[in-house]
Amino acid sequence: MSQPSPANANETTARRPRKTEVGVVASDKMDKTRRVVVERLVPHDKYGKLMKRRTVCHTHDELNESHVGDLVEIMETRPLSKMKRWRLVRIVRKGAQQALAGEGEATAPTPTPAG
């Protein structure tokens, strides 16, 4: 009996492309885990008005590099824990908190002498 070579195995078990989403980090309190909120617009069944709907995804962030307010791209993956089914691909844009933290350090007010 011959076994299939690794090259043939890859051709027969081609997997579908994984889903990717872009969302905002809502919580970074857990170690290596982020809550990412993905918003979408859905038309109302009867009236057709666009309504905002959101999905909360628990995302794996191996390096703890994302923080609250960051716009991130996430990708579907195998189950990593009870809740985590997504992993961080990249940070699209840093959030406002890092920008404000940098400004506060640079423009510290100097005390004026009372007189």
DRENTORKOL-3810 file (N, C-alpha, C; in nm, 4 decimals):
REM DRENTORKOL-3810
@n.u->0.0836; n.v->-0.1182; n.w->0.0000; ca.u->0.0000; ca.v->0.0000; ca.w->0.0000; c.u->0.0873; c.v->0.1235; c.w->0.0000
@n.u->0.0551; n.v->0.2116; n.w->-0.0875; ca.u->0.1342; ca.v->0.3349; ca.w->-0.0933; c.u->0.0612; c.v->0.4472; c.w->-0.0205
@n.u->0.1389; n.v->0.5273; n.w->0.0474; ca.u->0.0818; ca.v->0.6407; ca.w->0.1179; c.u->0.0970; c.v->0.7655; c.w->0.0322
@n.u->0.0005; n.v->0.8580; n.w->0.0391; ca.u->0.0110; ca.v->0.9785; ca.w->-0.0427; c.u->0.1282; c.v->1.0646; c.w->0.0045
@n.u->0.1953; n.v->1.1230; n.w->-0.0922; ca.u->0.3073; ca.v->1.2110; ca.w->-0.0587; c.u->0.2532; c.v->1.3421; c.w->-0.0020
@n.u->0.3340; n.v->1.4147; n.w->0.0736; ca.u->0.2875; ca.v->1.5415; ca.w->0.1307; c.u->0.2423; c.v->1.6424; c.w->0.0263
@n.u->0.3025; n.v->1.6406; n.w->-0.0911; ca.u->0.2626; ca.v->1.7341; ca.w->-0.1967; c.u->0.1195; c.v->1.7059; c.w->-0.2427
@n.u->0.0845; n.v->1.5786; n.w->-0.2584; ca.u->-0.0505; ca.v->1.5423; ca.w->-0.3006; c.u->-0.1524; c.v->1.5712; c.w->-0.1913
@n.u->-0.1130; n.v->1.5559; n.w->-0.0659; ca.u->-0.2053; ca.v->1.5793; ca.w->0.0450; c.u->-0.2479; c.v->1.7258; c.w->0.0492
@n.u->-0.1574; n.v->1.8171; n.w->0.0209; ca.u->-0.1910; ca.v->1.9592; ca.w->0.0215; c.u->-0.2883; c.v->1.9948; c.w->-0.0900
@n.u->-0.2758; n.v->1.9296; n.w->-0.2032; ca.u->-0.3639; ca.v->1.9588; ca.w->-0.3155; c.u->-0.5065; c.v->1.9101; c.w->-0.2889
@n.u->-0.5204; n.v->1.7971; n.w->-0.2235; ca.u->-0.6536; ca.v->1.7409; ca.w->-0.2028; c.u->-0.7270; c.v->1.8067; c.w->-0.0861
@n.u->-0.6548; n.v->1.8561; n.w->0.0129; ca.u->-0.7193; ca.v->1.9175; ca.w->0.1293; c.u->-0.6966; c.v->2.0681; c.w->0.1303
@n.u->-0.7361; n.v->2.1329; n.w->0.0239; ca.u->-0.7233; ca.v->2.2781; ca.w->0.0186; c.u->-0.8268; c.v->2.3407; c.w->0.1099
@n.u->-0.7813; n.v->2.4308; n.w->0.1978; ca.u->-0.8795; ca.v->2.4906; ca.w->0.2878; c.u->-0.9256; c.v->2.6247; c.w->0.2331
@n.u->-1.0440; n.v->2.6593; n.w->0.2753; ca.u->-1.1039; ca.v->2.7825; ca.w->0.2263; c.u->-1.0321; c.v->2.9022; c.w->0.2879
@n.u->-1.0424; n.v->3.0179; n.w->0.2244; ca.u->-0.9798; ca.v->3.1368; ca.w->0.2828; c.u->-1.0453; c.v->3.1721; c.w->0.4155
@n.u->-0.9644; n.v->3.2156; n.w->0.5104; ca.u->-1.0171; ca.v->3.2484; ca.w->0.6433; c.u->-1.0792; c.v->3.3874; c.w->0.6428
@n.u->-1.1814; n.v->3.4040; n.w->0.7257; ca.u->-1.2484; ca.v->3.5333; ca.w->0.7363; c.u->-1.1576; c.v->3.6333; c.w->0.8055
@n.u->-1.1603; n.v->3.7570; n.w->0.7595; ca.u->-1.0908; ca.v->3.8647; ca.w->0.8285; c.u->-1.1902; c.v->3.9762; c.w->0.8545
@n.u->-1.1754; n.v->4.0418; n.w->0.9665; ca.u->-1.2622; ca.v->4.1524; ca.w->1.0069; c.u->-1.1752; c.v->4.2651; c.w->1.0592
@n.u->-1.2306; n.v->4.3862; n.w->1.0577; ca.u->-1.1636; ca.v->4.5019; ca.w->1.1158; c.u->-1.2531; c.v->4.5559; c.w->1.2262
@n.u->-1.1953; n.v->4.5757; n.w->1.3446; ca.u->-1.2738; ca.v->4.6227; ca.w->1.4574; c.u->-1.1890; c.v->4.7043; c.w->1.5530
@n.u->-1.2526; n.v->4.7498; n.w->1.6600; ca.u->-1.1881; ca.v->4.8340; ca.w->1.7597; c.u->-1.1710; c.v->4.7550; c.w->1.8888
@n.u->-1.0522; n.v->4.7656; n.w->1.9494; ca.u->-1.0256; ca.v->4.6961; ca.w->2.0752; c.u->-1.1071; c.v->4.7639; c.w->2.1852
@n.u->-1.1917; n.v->4.6866; n.w->2.2533; ca.u->-1.2770; ca.v->4.7396; ca.w->2.3591; c.u->-1.2183; c.v->4.7138; c.w->2.4970
@n.u->-1.1395; n.v->4.6066; n.w->2.5113; ca.u->-1.0824; ca.v->4.5735; ca.w->2.6406; c.u->-0.9476; c.v->4.5061; c.w->2.6206
@n.u->-0.8489; n.v->4.5488; n.w->2.7020; ca.u->-0.7175; ca.v->4.4846; ca.w->2.6975; c.u->-0.6725; c.v->4.4425; c.w->2.8375
@n.u->-0.7679; n.v->4.4119; n.w->2.9237; ca.u->-0.7366; ca.v->4.3796; ca.w->3.0631; c.u->-0.6839; c.v->4.2369; c.w->3.0805
@n.u->-0.7106; n.v->4.1485; n.w->2.9841; ca.u->-0.6661; ca.v->4.0104; ca.w->2.9962; c.u->-0.5289; c.v->3.9937; c.w->2.9314
@n.u->-0.4527; n.v->3.8967; n.w->2.9790; ca.u->-0.3206; ca.v->3.8706; ca.w->2.9237; c.u->-0.3341; c.v->3.7933; c.w->2.7931
@n.u->-0.2787; n.v->3.8487; n.w->2.6866; ca.u->-0.2777; ca.v->3.7886; ca.w->2.5518; c.u->-0.4170; c.v->3.7716; c.w->2.4918
@n.u->-0.5161; n.v->3.8396; n.w->2.5463; ca.u->-0.6524; ca.v->3.8328; ca.w->2.4944; c.u->-0.7094; c.v->3.9730; c.w->2.4853
@n.u->-0.7791; n.v->4.0027; n.w->2.3757; ca.u->-0.8424; ca.v->4.1325; ca.w->2.3561; c.u->-0.9876; c.v->4.1111; c.w->2.3183
@n.u->-1.0744; n.v->4.2016; n.w->2.3644; ca.u->-1.2133; ca.v->4.2033; ca.w->2.3169; c.u->-1.2189; c.v->4.3033; c.w->2.2029
@n.u->-1.2555; n.v->4.2583; n.w->2.0853; ca.u->-1.2631; ca.v->4.3434; ca.w->1.9673; c.u->-1.4091; c.v->4.3536; c.w->1.9249
@n.u->-1.4558; n.v->4.4777; n.w->1.9074; ca.u->-1.5936; ca.v->4.5023; ca.w->1.8650; c.u->-1.5933; c.v->4.5290; c.w->1.7149
@n.u->-1.6667; n.v->4.4474; n.w->1.6406; ca.u->-1.6796; ca.v->4.4624; ca.w->1.4955; c.u->-1.8199; c.v->4.5133; c.w->1.4676
@n.u->-1.8309; n.v->4.6327; n.w->1.4092; ca.u->-1.9624; ca.v->4.6899; ca.w->1.3782; c.u->-1.9950; c.v->4.6693; c.w->1.2315
@n.u->-2.1245; n.v->4.6516; n.w->1.2039; ca.u->-2.1707; ca.v->4.6348; ca.w->1.0660; c.u->-2.3057; c.v->4.7025; c.w->1.0519
@n.u->-2.3432; n.v->4.7352; n.w->0.9301; ca.u->-2.4734; ca.v->4.7950; ca.w->0.9019; c.u->-2.5634; c.v->4.6898; c.w->0.8385
@n.u->-2.6830; n.v->4.6753; n.w->0.8943; ca.u->-2.7787; ca.v->4.5753; ca.w->0.8467; c.u->-2.9102; c.v->4.6463; c.w->0.8169
@n.u->-2.9693; n.v->4.6223; n.w->0.6994; ca.u->-3.0982; ca.v->4.6865; ca.w->0.6715; c.u->-3.2110; c.v->4.6221; c.w->0.7524
@n.u->-3.3039; n.v->4.7053; n.w->0.7977; ca.u->-3.4220; ca.v->4.6567; ca.w->0.8693; c.u->-3.5074; c.v->4.5763; c.w->0.7719
@n.u->-3.5655; n.v->4.4669; n.w->0.8198; ca.u->-3.6409; ca.v->4.3771; ca.w->0.7325; c.u->-3.7590; c.v->4.4469; c.w->0.6651
@n.u->-3.8316; n.v->4.5264; n.w->0.7412; ca.u->-3.9537; ca.v->4.5867; ca.w->0.6873; c.u->-3.9287; c.v->4.7242; c.w->0.6279
@n.u->-3.8534; n.v->4.8079; n.w->0.6974; ca.u->-3.8415; ca.v->4.9481; ca.w->0.6574; c.u->-3.7156; c.v->4.9795; c.w->0.5768
@n.u->-3.6157; n.v->4.8940; n.w->0.5826; ca.u->-3.4965; ca.v->4.9141; ca.w->0.5012; c.u->-3.3944; c.v->5.0105; c.w->0.5589
@n.u->-3.4260; n.v->5.0730; n.w->0.6730; ca.u->-3.3300; ca.v->5.1649; ca.w->0.7349; c.u->-3.2084; c.v->5.0861; c.w->0.7824
@n.u->-3.0889; n.v->5.1421; n.w->0.7640; ca.u->-2.9675; ca.v->5.0755; ca.w->0.8073; c.u->-2.9516; c.v->5.0901; c.w->0.9580
@n.u->-2.9289; n.v->4.9776; n.w->1.0231; ca.u->-2.9114; ca.v->4.9758; ca.w->1.1679; c.u->-2.7712; c.v->4.9258; c.w->1.2003
@n.u->-2.7126; n.v->4.9798; n.w->1.3067; ca.u->-2.5815; ca.v->4.9338; ca.w->1.3503; c.u->-2.5976; c.v->4.8076; c.w->1.4337
@n.u->-2.5198; n.v->4.7080; n.w->1.4013; ca.u->-2.5127; ca.v->4.5851; ca.w->1.4798; c.u->-2.3659; c.v->4.5604; c.w->1.5090
@n.u->-2.3384; n.v->4.4969; n.w->1.6239; ca.u->-2.1993; ca.v->4.4728; ca.w->1.6579; c.u->-2.1797; c.v->4.3299; c.w->1.7031
@n.u->-2.0588; n.v->4.2815; n.w->1.6815; ca.u->-2.0190; ca.v->4.1489; ca.w->1.7235; c.u->-1.8944; c.v->4.1642; c.w->1.8093
@n.u->-1.8927; n.v->4.0987; n.w->1.9241; ca.u->-1.7761; ca.v->4.1032; ca.w->2.0108; c.u->-1.6962; c.v->3.9750; c.w->1.9895
@n.u->-1.5697; n.v->3.9898; n.w->1.9507; ca.u->-1.4817; ca.v->3.8759; ca.w->1.9257; c.u->-1.3696; c.v->3.8762; c.w->2.0279
@n.u->-1.3468; n.v->3.7644; n.w->2.0916; ca.u->-1.2320; ca.v->3.7504; ca.w->2.1800; c.u->-1.1146; c.v->3.7072; c.w->2.0929
@n.u->-1.0085; n.v->3.7862; n.w->2.0964; ca.u->-0.8990; ca.v->3.7740; ca.w->2.0009; c.u->-0.7679; c.v->3.7443; c.w->2.0729
@n.u->-0.6861; n.v->3.6584; n.w->2.0139; ca.u->-0.5553; ca.v->3.6251; ca.w->2.0701; c.u->-0.4520; c.v->3.7258; c.w->2.0216
@n.u->-0.3831; n.v->3.7900; n.w->2.1170; ca.u->-0.2768; ca.v->3.8868; ca.w->2.0885; c.u->-0.1516; c.v->3.8394; c.w->2.1603
@n.u->-0.0682; n.v->3.7631; n.w->2.0915; ca.u->0.0461; ca.v->3.6970; ca.w->2.1526; c.u->0.1428; c.v->3.7940; c.w->2.2203
@n.u->0.1648; n.v->3.9113; n.w->2.1611; ca.u->0.2652; ca.v->4.0051; ca.w->2.2128; c.u->0.2066; c.v->4.1156; c.w->2.3001
@n.u->0.0772; n.v->4.1123; n.w->2.3252; ca.u->0.0098; ca.v->4.2177; ca.w->2.4030; c.u->0.0396; c.v->4.3564; c.w->2.3457
@n.u->0.0372; n.v->4.3687; n.w->2.2126; ca.u->0.0756; ca.v->4.4949; ca.w->2.1498; c.u->-0.0419; c.v->4.5887; c.w->2.1241
@n.u->-0.1642; n.v->4.5407; n.w->2.1271; ca.u->-0.2794; ca.v->4.6279; ca.w->2.1025; c.u->-0.3370; c.v->4.6769; c.w->2.2339
@n.u->-0.4011; n.v->4.7944; n.w->2.2287; ca.u->-0.4591; ca.v->4.8548; ca.w->2.3479; c.u->-0.5974; c.v->4.9093; c.w->2.3152
@n.u->-0.6697; n.v->4.9527; n.w->2.4175; ca.u->-0.8061; ca.v->5.0024; ca.w->2.4004; c.u->-0.8072; c.v->5.1173; c.w->2.3003
@n.u->-0.9004; n.v->5.1120; n.w->2.2056; ca.u->-0.9156; ca.v->5.2174; ca.w->2.1067; c.u->-0.8432; c.v->5.1922; c.w->1.9764
@n.u->-0.7546; n.v->5.0927; n.w->1.9711; ca.u->-0.6824; ca.v->5.0617; ca.w->1.8475; c.u->-0.7772; c.v->4.9992; c.w->1.7452
@n.u->-0.7586; n.v->5.0359; n.w->1.6197; ca.u->-0.8297; ca.v->4.9720; ca.w->1.5094; c.u->-0.7429; c.v->4.8561; c.w->1.4626
@n.u->-0.7954; n.v->4.7334; n.w->1.4693; ca.u->-0.7149; ca.v->4.6152; ca.w->1.4405; c.u->-0.7822; c.v->4.5270; c.w->1.3358
@n.u->-0.6999; n.v->4.4484; n.w->1.2677; ca.u->-0.7492; ca.v->4.3475; ca.w->1.1746; c.u->-0.7321; c.v->4.2123; c.w->1.2425
@n.u->-0.8395; n.v->4.1317; n.w->1.2431; ca.u->-0.8354; ca.v->4.0010; ca.w->1.3063; c.u->-0.8708; c.v->3.8937; c.w->1.2039
@n.u->-0.8239; n.v->3.7717; n.w->1.2291; ca.u->-0.8472; ca.v->3.6608; ca.w->1.1365; c.u->-0.9020; c.v->3.5414; c.w->1.2128
@n.u->-0.9942; n.v->3.4724; n.w->1.1494; ca.u->-1.0537; ca.v->3.3516; ca.w->1.2058; c.u->-0.9458; c.v->3.2443; c.w->1.2213
@n.u->-0.9532; n.v->3.1665; n.w->1.3284; ca.u->-0.8553; ca.v->3.0611; ca.w->1.3507; c.u->-0.9208; c.v->2.9447; c.w->1.4250
@n.u->-0.8446; n.v->2.8428; n.w->1.4528; ca.u->-0.8976; ca.v->2.7282; ca.w->1.5280; c.u->-0.9303; c.v->2.7730; c.w->1.6704
@n.u->-1.0148; n.v->2.7007; n.w->1.7408; ca.u->-1.0450; ca.v->2.7390; ca.w->1.8788; c.u->-0.9195; c.v->2.7341; c.w->1.9660
@n.u->-0.8892; n.v->2.8472; n.w->2.0295; ca.u->-0.7725; ca.v->2.8556; ca.w->2.1163; c.u->-0.8110; c.v->2.8392; c.w->2.2630
@n.u->-0.9357; n.v->2.8683; n.w->2.2964; ca.u->-0.9874; ca.v->2.8491; ca.w->2.4317; c.u->-1.1392; c.v->2.8433; c.w->2.4213
@n.u->-1.2055; n.v->2.8528; n.w->2.5352; ca.u->-1.3515; ca.v->2.8460; ca.w->2.5350; c.u->-1.4133; c.v->2.9577; c.w->2.4518
@n.u->-1.3548; n.v->3.0784; n.w->2.4565; ca.u->-1.4127; ca.v->3.1943; ca.w->2.3889; c.u->-1.3336; c.v->3.2405; c.w->2.2662
@n.u->-1.2034; n.v->3.2140; n.w->2.2623; ca.u->-1.1185; ca.v->3.2712; ca.w->2.1570; c.u->-1.1223; c.v->3.1892; c.w->2.0285
@n.u->-1.1658; n.v->3.2554; n.w->1.9210; ca.u->-1.1700; ca.v->3.1937; ca.w->1.7882; c.u->-1.1038; c.v->3.2827; c.w->1.6834
@n.u->-1.0427; n.v->3.3914; n.w->1.7262; ca.u->-0.9822; ca.v->3.4889; ca.w->1.6350; c.u->-0.8415; c.v->3.5198; c.w->1.6821
@n.u->-0.7560; n.v->3.5645; n.w->1.5893; ca.u->-0.6221; ca.v->3.6083; ca.w->1.6271; c.u->-0.5918; c.v->3.7423; c.w->1.5612
@n.u->-0.5051; n.v->3.8188; n.w->1.6242; ca.u->-0.4686; ca.v->3.9512; ca.w->1.5755; c.u->-0.3755; c.v->3.9380; c.w->1.4564
@n.u->-0.4087; n.v->4.0069; n.w->1.3468; ca.u->-0.3228; ca.v->4.0068; ca.w->1.2284; c.u->-0.2314; c.v->4.1278; c.w->1.2317
@n.u->-0.2904; n.v->4.2472; n.w->1.2491; ca.u->-0.2102; ca.v->4.3695; ca.w->1.2517; c.u->-0.2918; c.v->4.4810; c.w->1.3153
@n.u->-0.2194; n.v->4.5836; n.w->1.3588; ca.u->-0.2842; ca.v->4.7035; ca.w->1.4100; c.u->-0.2941; c.v->4.8008; c.w->1.2938
@n.u->-0.4166; n.v->4.8337; n.w->1.2541; ca.u->-0.4383; ca.v->4.9236; ca.w->1.1406; c.u->-0.4057; c.v->5.0668; c.w->1.1807
@n.u->-0.4574; n.v->5.1084; n.w->1.2966; ca.u->-0.4347; ca.v->5.2456; ca.w->1.3438; c.u->-0.4346; c.v->5.2445; c.w->1.4960
@n.u->-0.3372; n.v->5.3122; n.w->1.5553; ca.u->-0.3306; ca.v->5.3227; ca.w->1.7013; c.u->-0.4476; c.v->5.4063; c.w->1.7511
@n.u->-0.4943; n.v->5.3770; n.w->1.8718; ca.u->-0.6080; ca.v->5.4471; ca.w->1.9289; c.u->-0.5723; c.v->5.5840; c.w->1.9821
@n.u->-0.6740; n.v->5.6560; n.w->2.0257; ca.u->-0.6569; ca.v->5.7920; ca.w->2.0740; c.u->-0.5864; c.v->5.7959; c.w->2.2080
@n.u->-0.5941; n.v->5.6910; n.w->2.2879; ca.u->-0.5337; ca.v->5.6929; ca.w->2.4208; c.u->-0.3821; c.v->5.7050; c.w->2.4145
@n.u->-0.3173; n.v->5.6383; n.w->2.3198; ca.u->-0.1724; ca.v->5.6495; ca.w->2.3084; c.u->-0.1322; c.v->5.7891; c.w->2.2639
@n.u->-0.2100; n.v->5.8489; n.w->2.1752; ca.u->-0.1791; ca.v->5.9833; ca.w->2.1274; c.u->-0.1937; c.v->6.0838; c.w->2.2409
@n.u->-0.2987; n.v->6.0711; n.w->2.3206; ca.u->-0.3199; ca.v->6.1628; ca.w->2.4321; c.u->-0.2144; c.v->6.1434; c.w->2.5407
@n.u->-0.1727; n.v->6.0208; n.w->2.5637; ca.u->-0.0706; ca.v->5.9954; ca.w->2.6649; c.u->0.0614; c.v->6.0610; c.w->2.6251
@n.u->0.0938; n.v->6.0577; n.w->2.4976; ca.u->0.2164; ca.v->6.1212; ca.w->2.4502; c.u->0.2101; c.v->6.2725; c.w->2.4616
@n.u->0.0942; n.v->6.3315; n.w->2.4361; ca.u->0.0796; ca.v->6.4766; ca.w->2.4455; c.u->0.0929; c.v->6.5237; c.w->2.5890
@n.u->0.0374; n.v->6.4513; n.w->2.6840; ca.u->0.0400; ca.v->6.4911; ca.w->2.8246; c.u->0.1814; c.v->6.4990; c.w->2.8801
@n.u->0.2684; n.v->6.4096; n.w->2.8347; ca.u->0.4057; ca.v->6.4109; ca.w->2.8832; c.u->0.4848; c.v->6.5261; c.w->2.8229
@n.u->0.4577; n.v->6.5585; n.w->2.6989; ca.u->0.5359; ca.v->6.6616; ca.w->2.6301; c.u->0.4973; c.v->6.8017; c.w->2.6759
@n.u->0.3704; n.v->6.8247; n.w->2.7100; ca.u->0.3260; ca.v->6.9595; ca.w->2.7428; c.u->0.2860; c.v->6.9694; c.w->2.8895
@n.u->0.3773; n.v->6.9323; n.w->2.9777; ca.u->0.3491; ca.v->6.9422; ca.w->3.1200; c.u->0.3544; c.v->7.0893; c.w->3.1622
@n.u->0.2525; n.v->7.1380; n.w->3.2321; ca.u->0.2515; ca.v->7.2795; ca.w->3.2708; c.u->0.3593; c.v->7.3083; c.w->3.3747
@n.u->0.4202; n.v->7.4256; n.w->3.3629; ca.u->0.5219; ca.v->7.4659; ca.w->3.4599; c.u->0.4581; c.v->7.5503; c.w->3.5680
@n.u->0.4928; n.v->7.5275; n.w->3.6919; ca.u->0.4305; ca.v->7.6063; ca.w->3.7999; c.u->0.4794; c.v->7.7515; c.w->3.7954
@n.u->0.3878; n.v->7.8430; n.w->3.8219; ca.u->0.4227; ca.v->7.9856; ca.w->3.8244; c.u->0.4348; c.v->8.0300; c.w->3.9685
@n.u->0.5332; n.v->8.1133; n.w->3.9980; ca.u->0.5489; ca.v->8.1595; ca.w->4.1364; c.u->0.4376; c.v->8.2570; c.w->4.1736
@n.u->0.3827; n.v->8.2404; n.w->4.2907; ca.u->0.2759; ca.v->8.3304; ca.w->4.3388; c.u->0.3403; c.v->8.4604; c.w->4.3860
@n.u->0.2857; n.v->8.5706; n.w->4.3453; ca.u->0.3524; ca.v->8.6899; ca.w->4.3909; c.u->0.2857; c.v->8.8120; c.w->4.3587
END
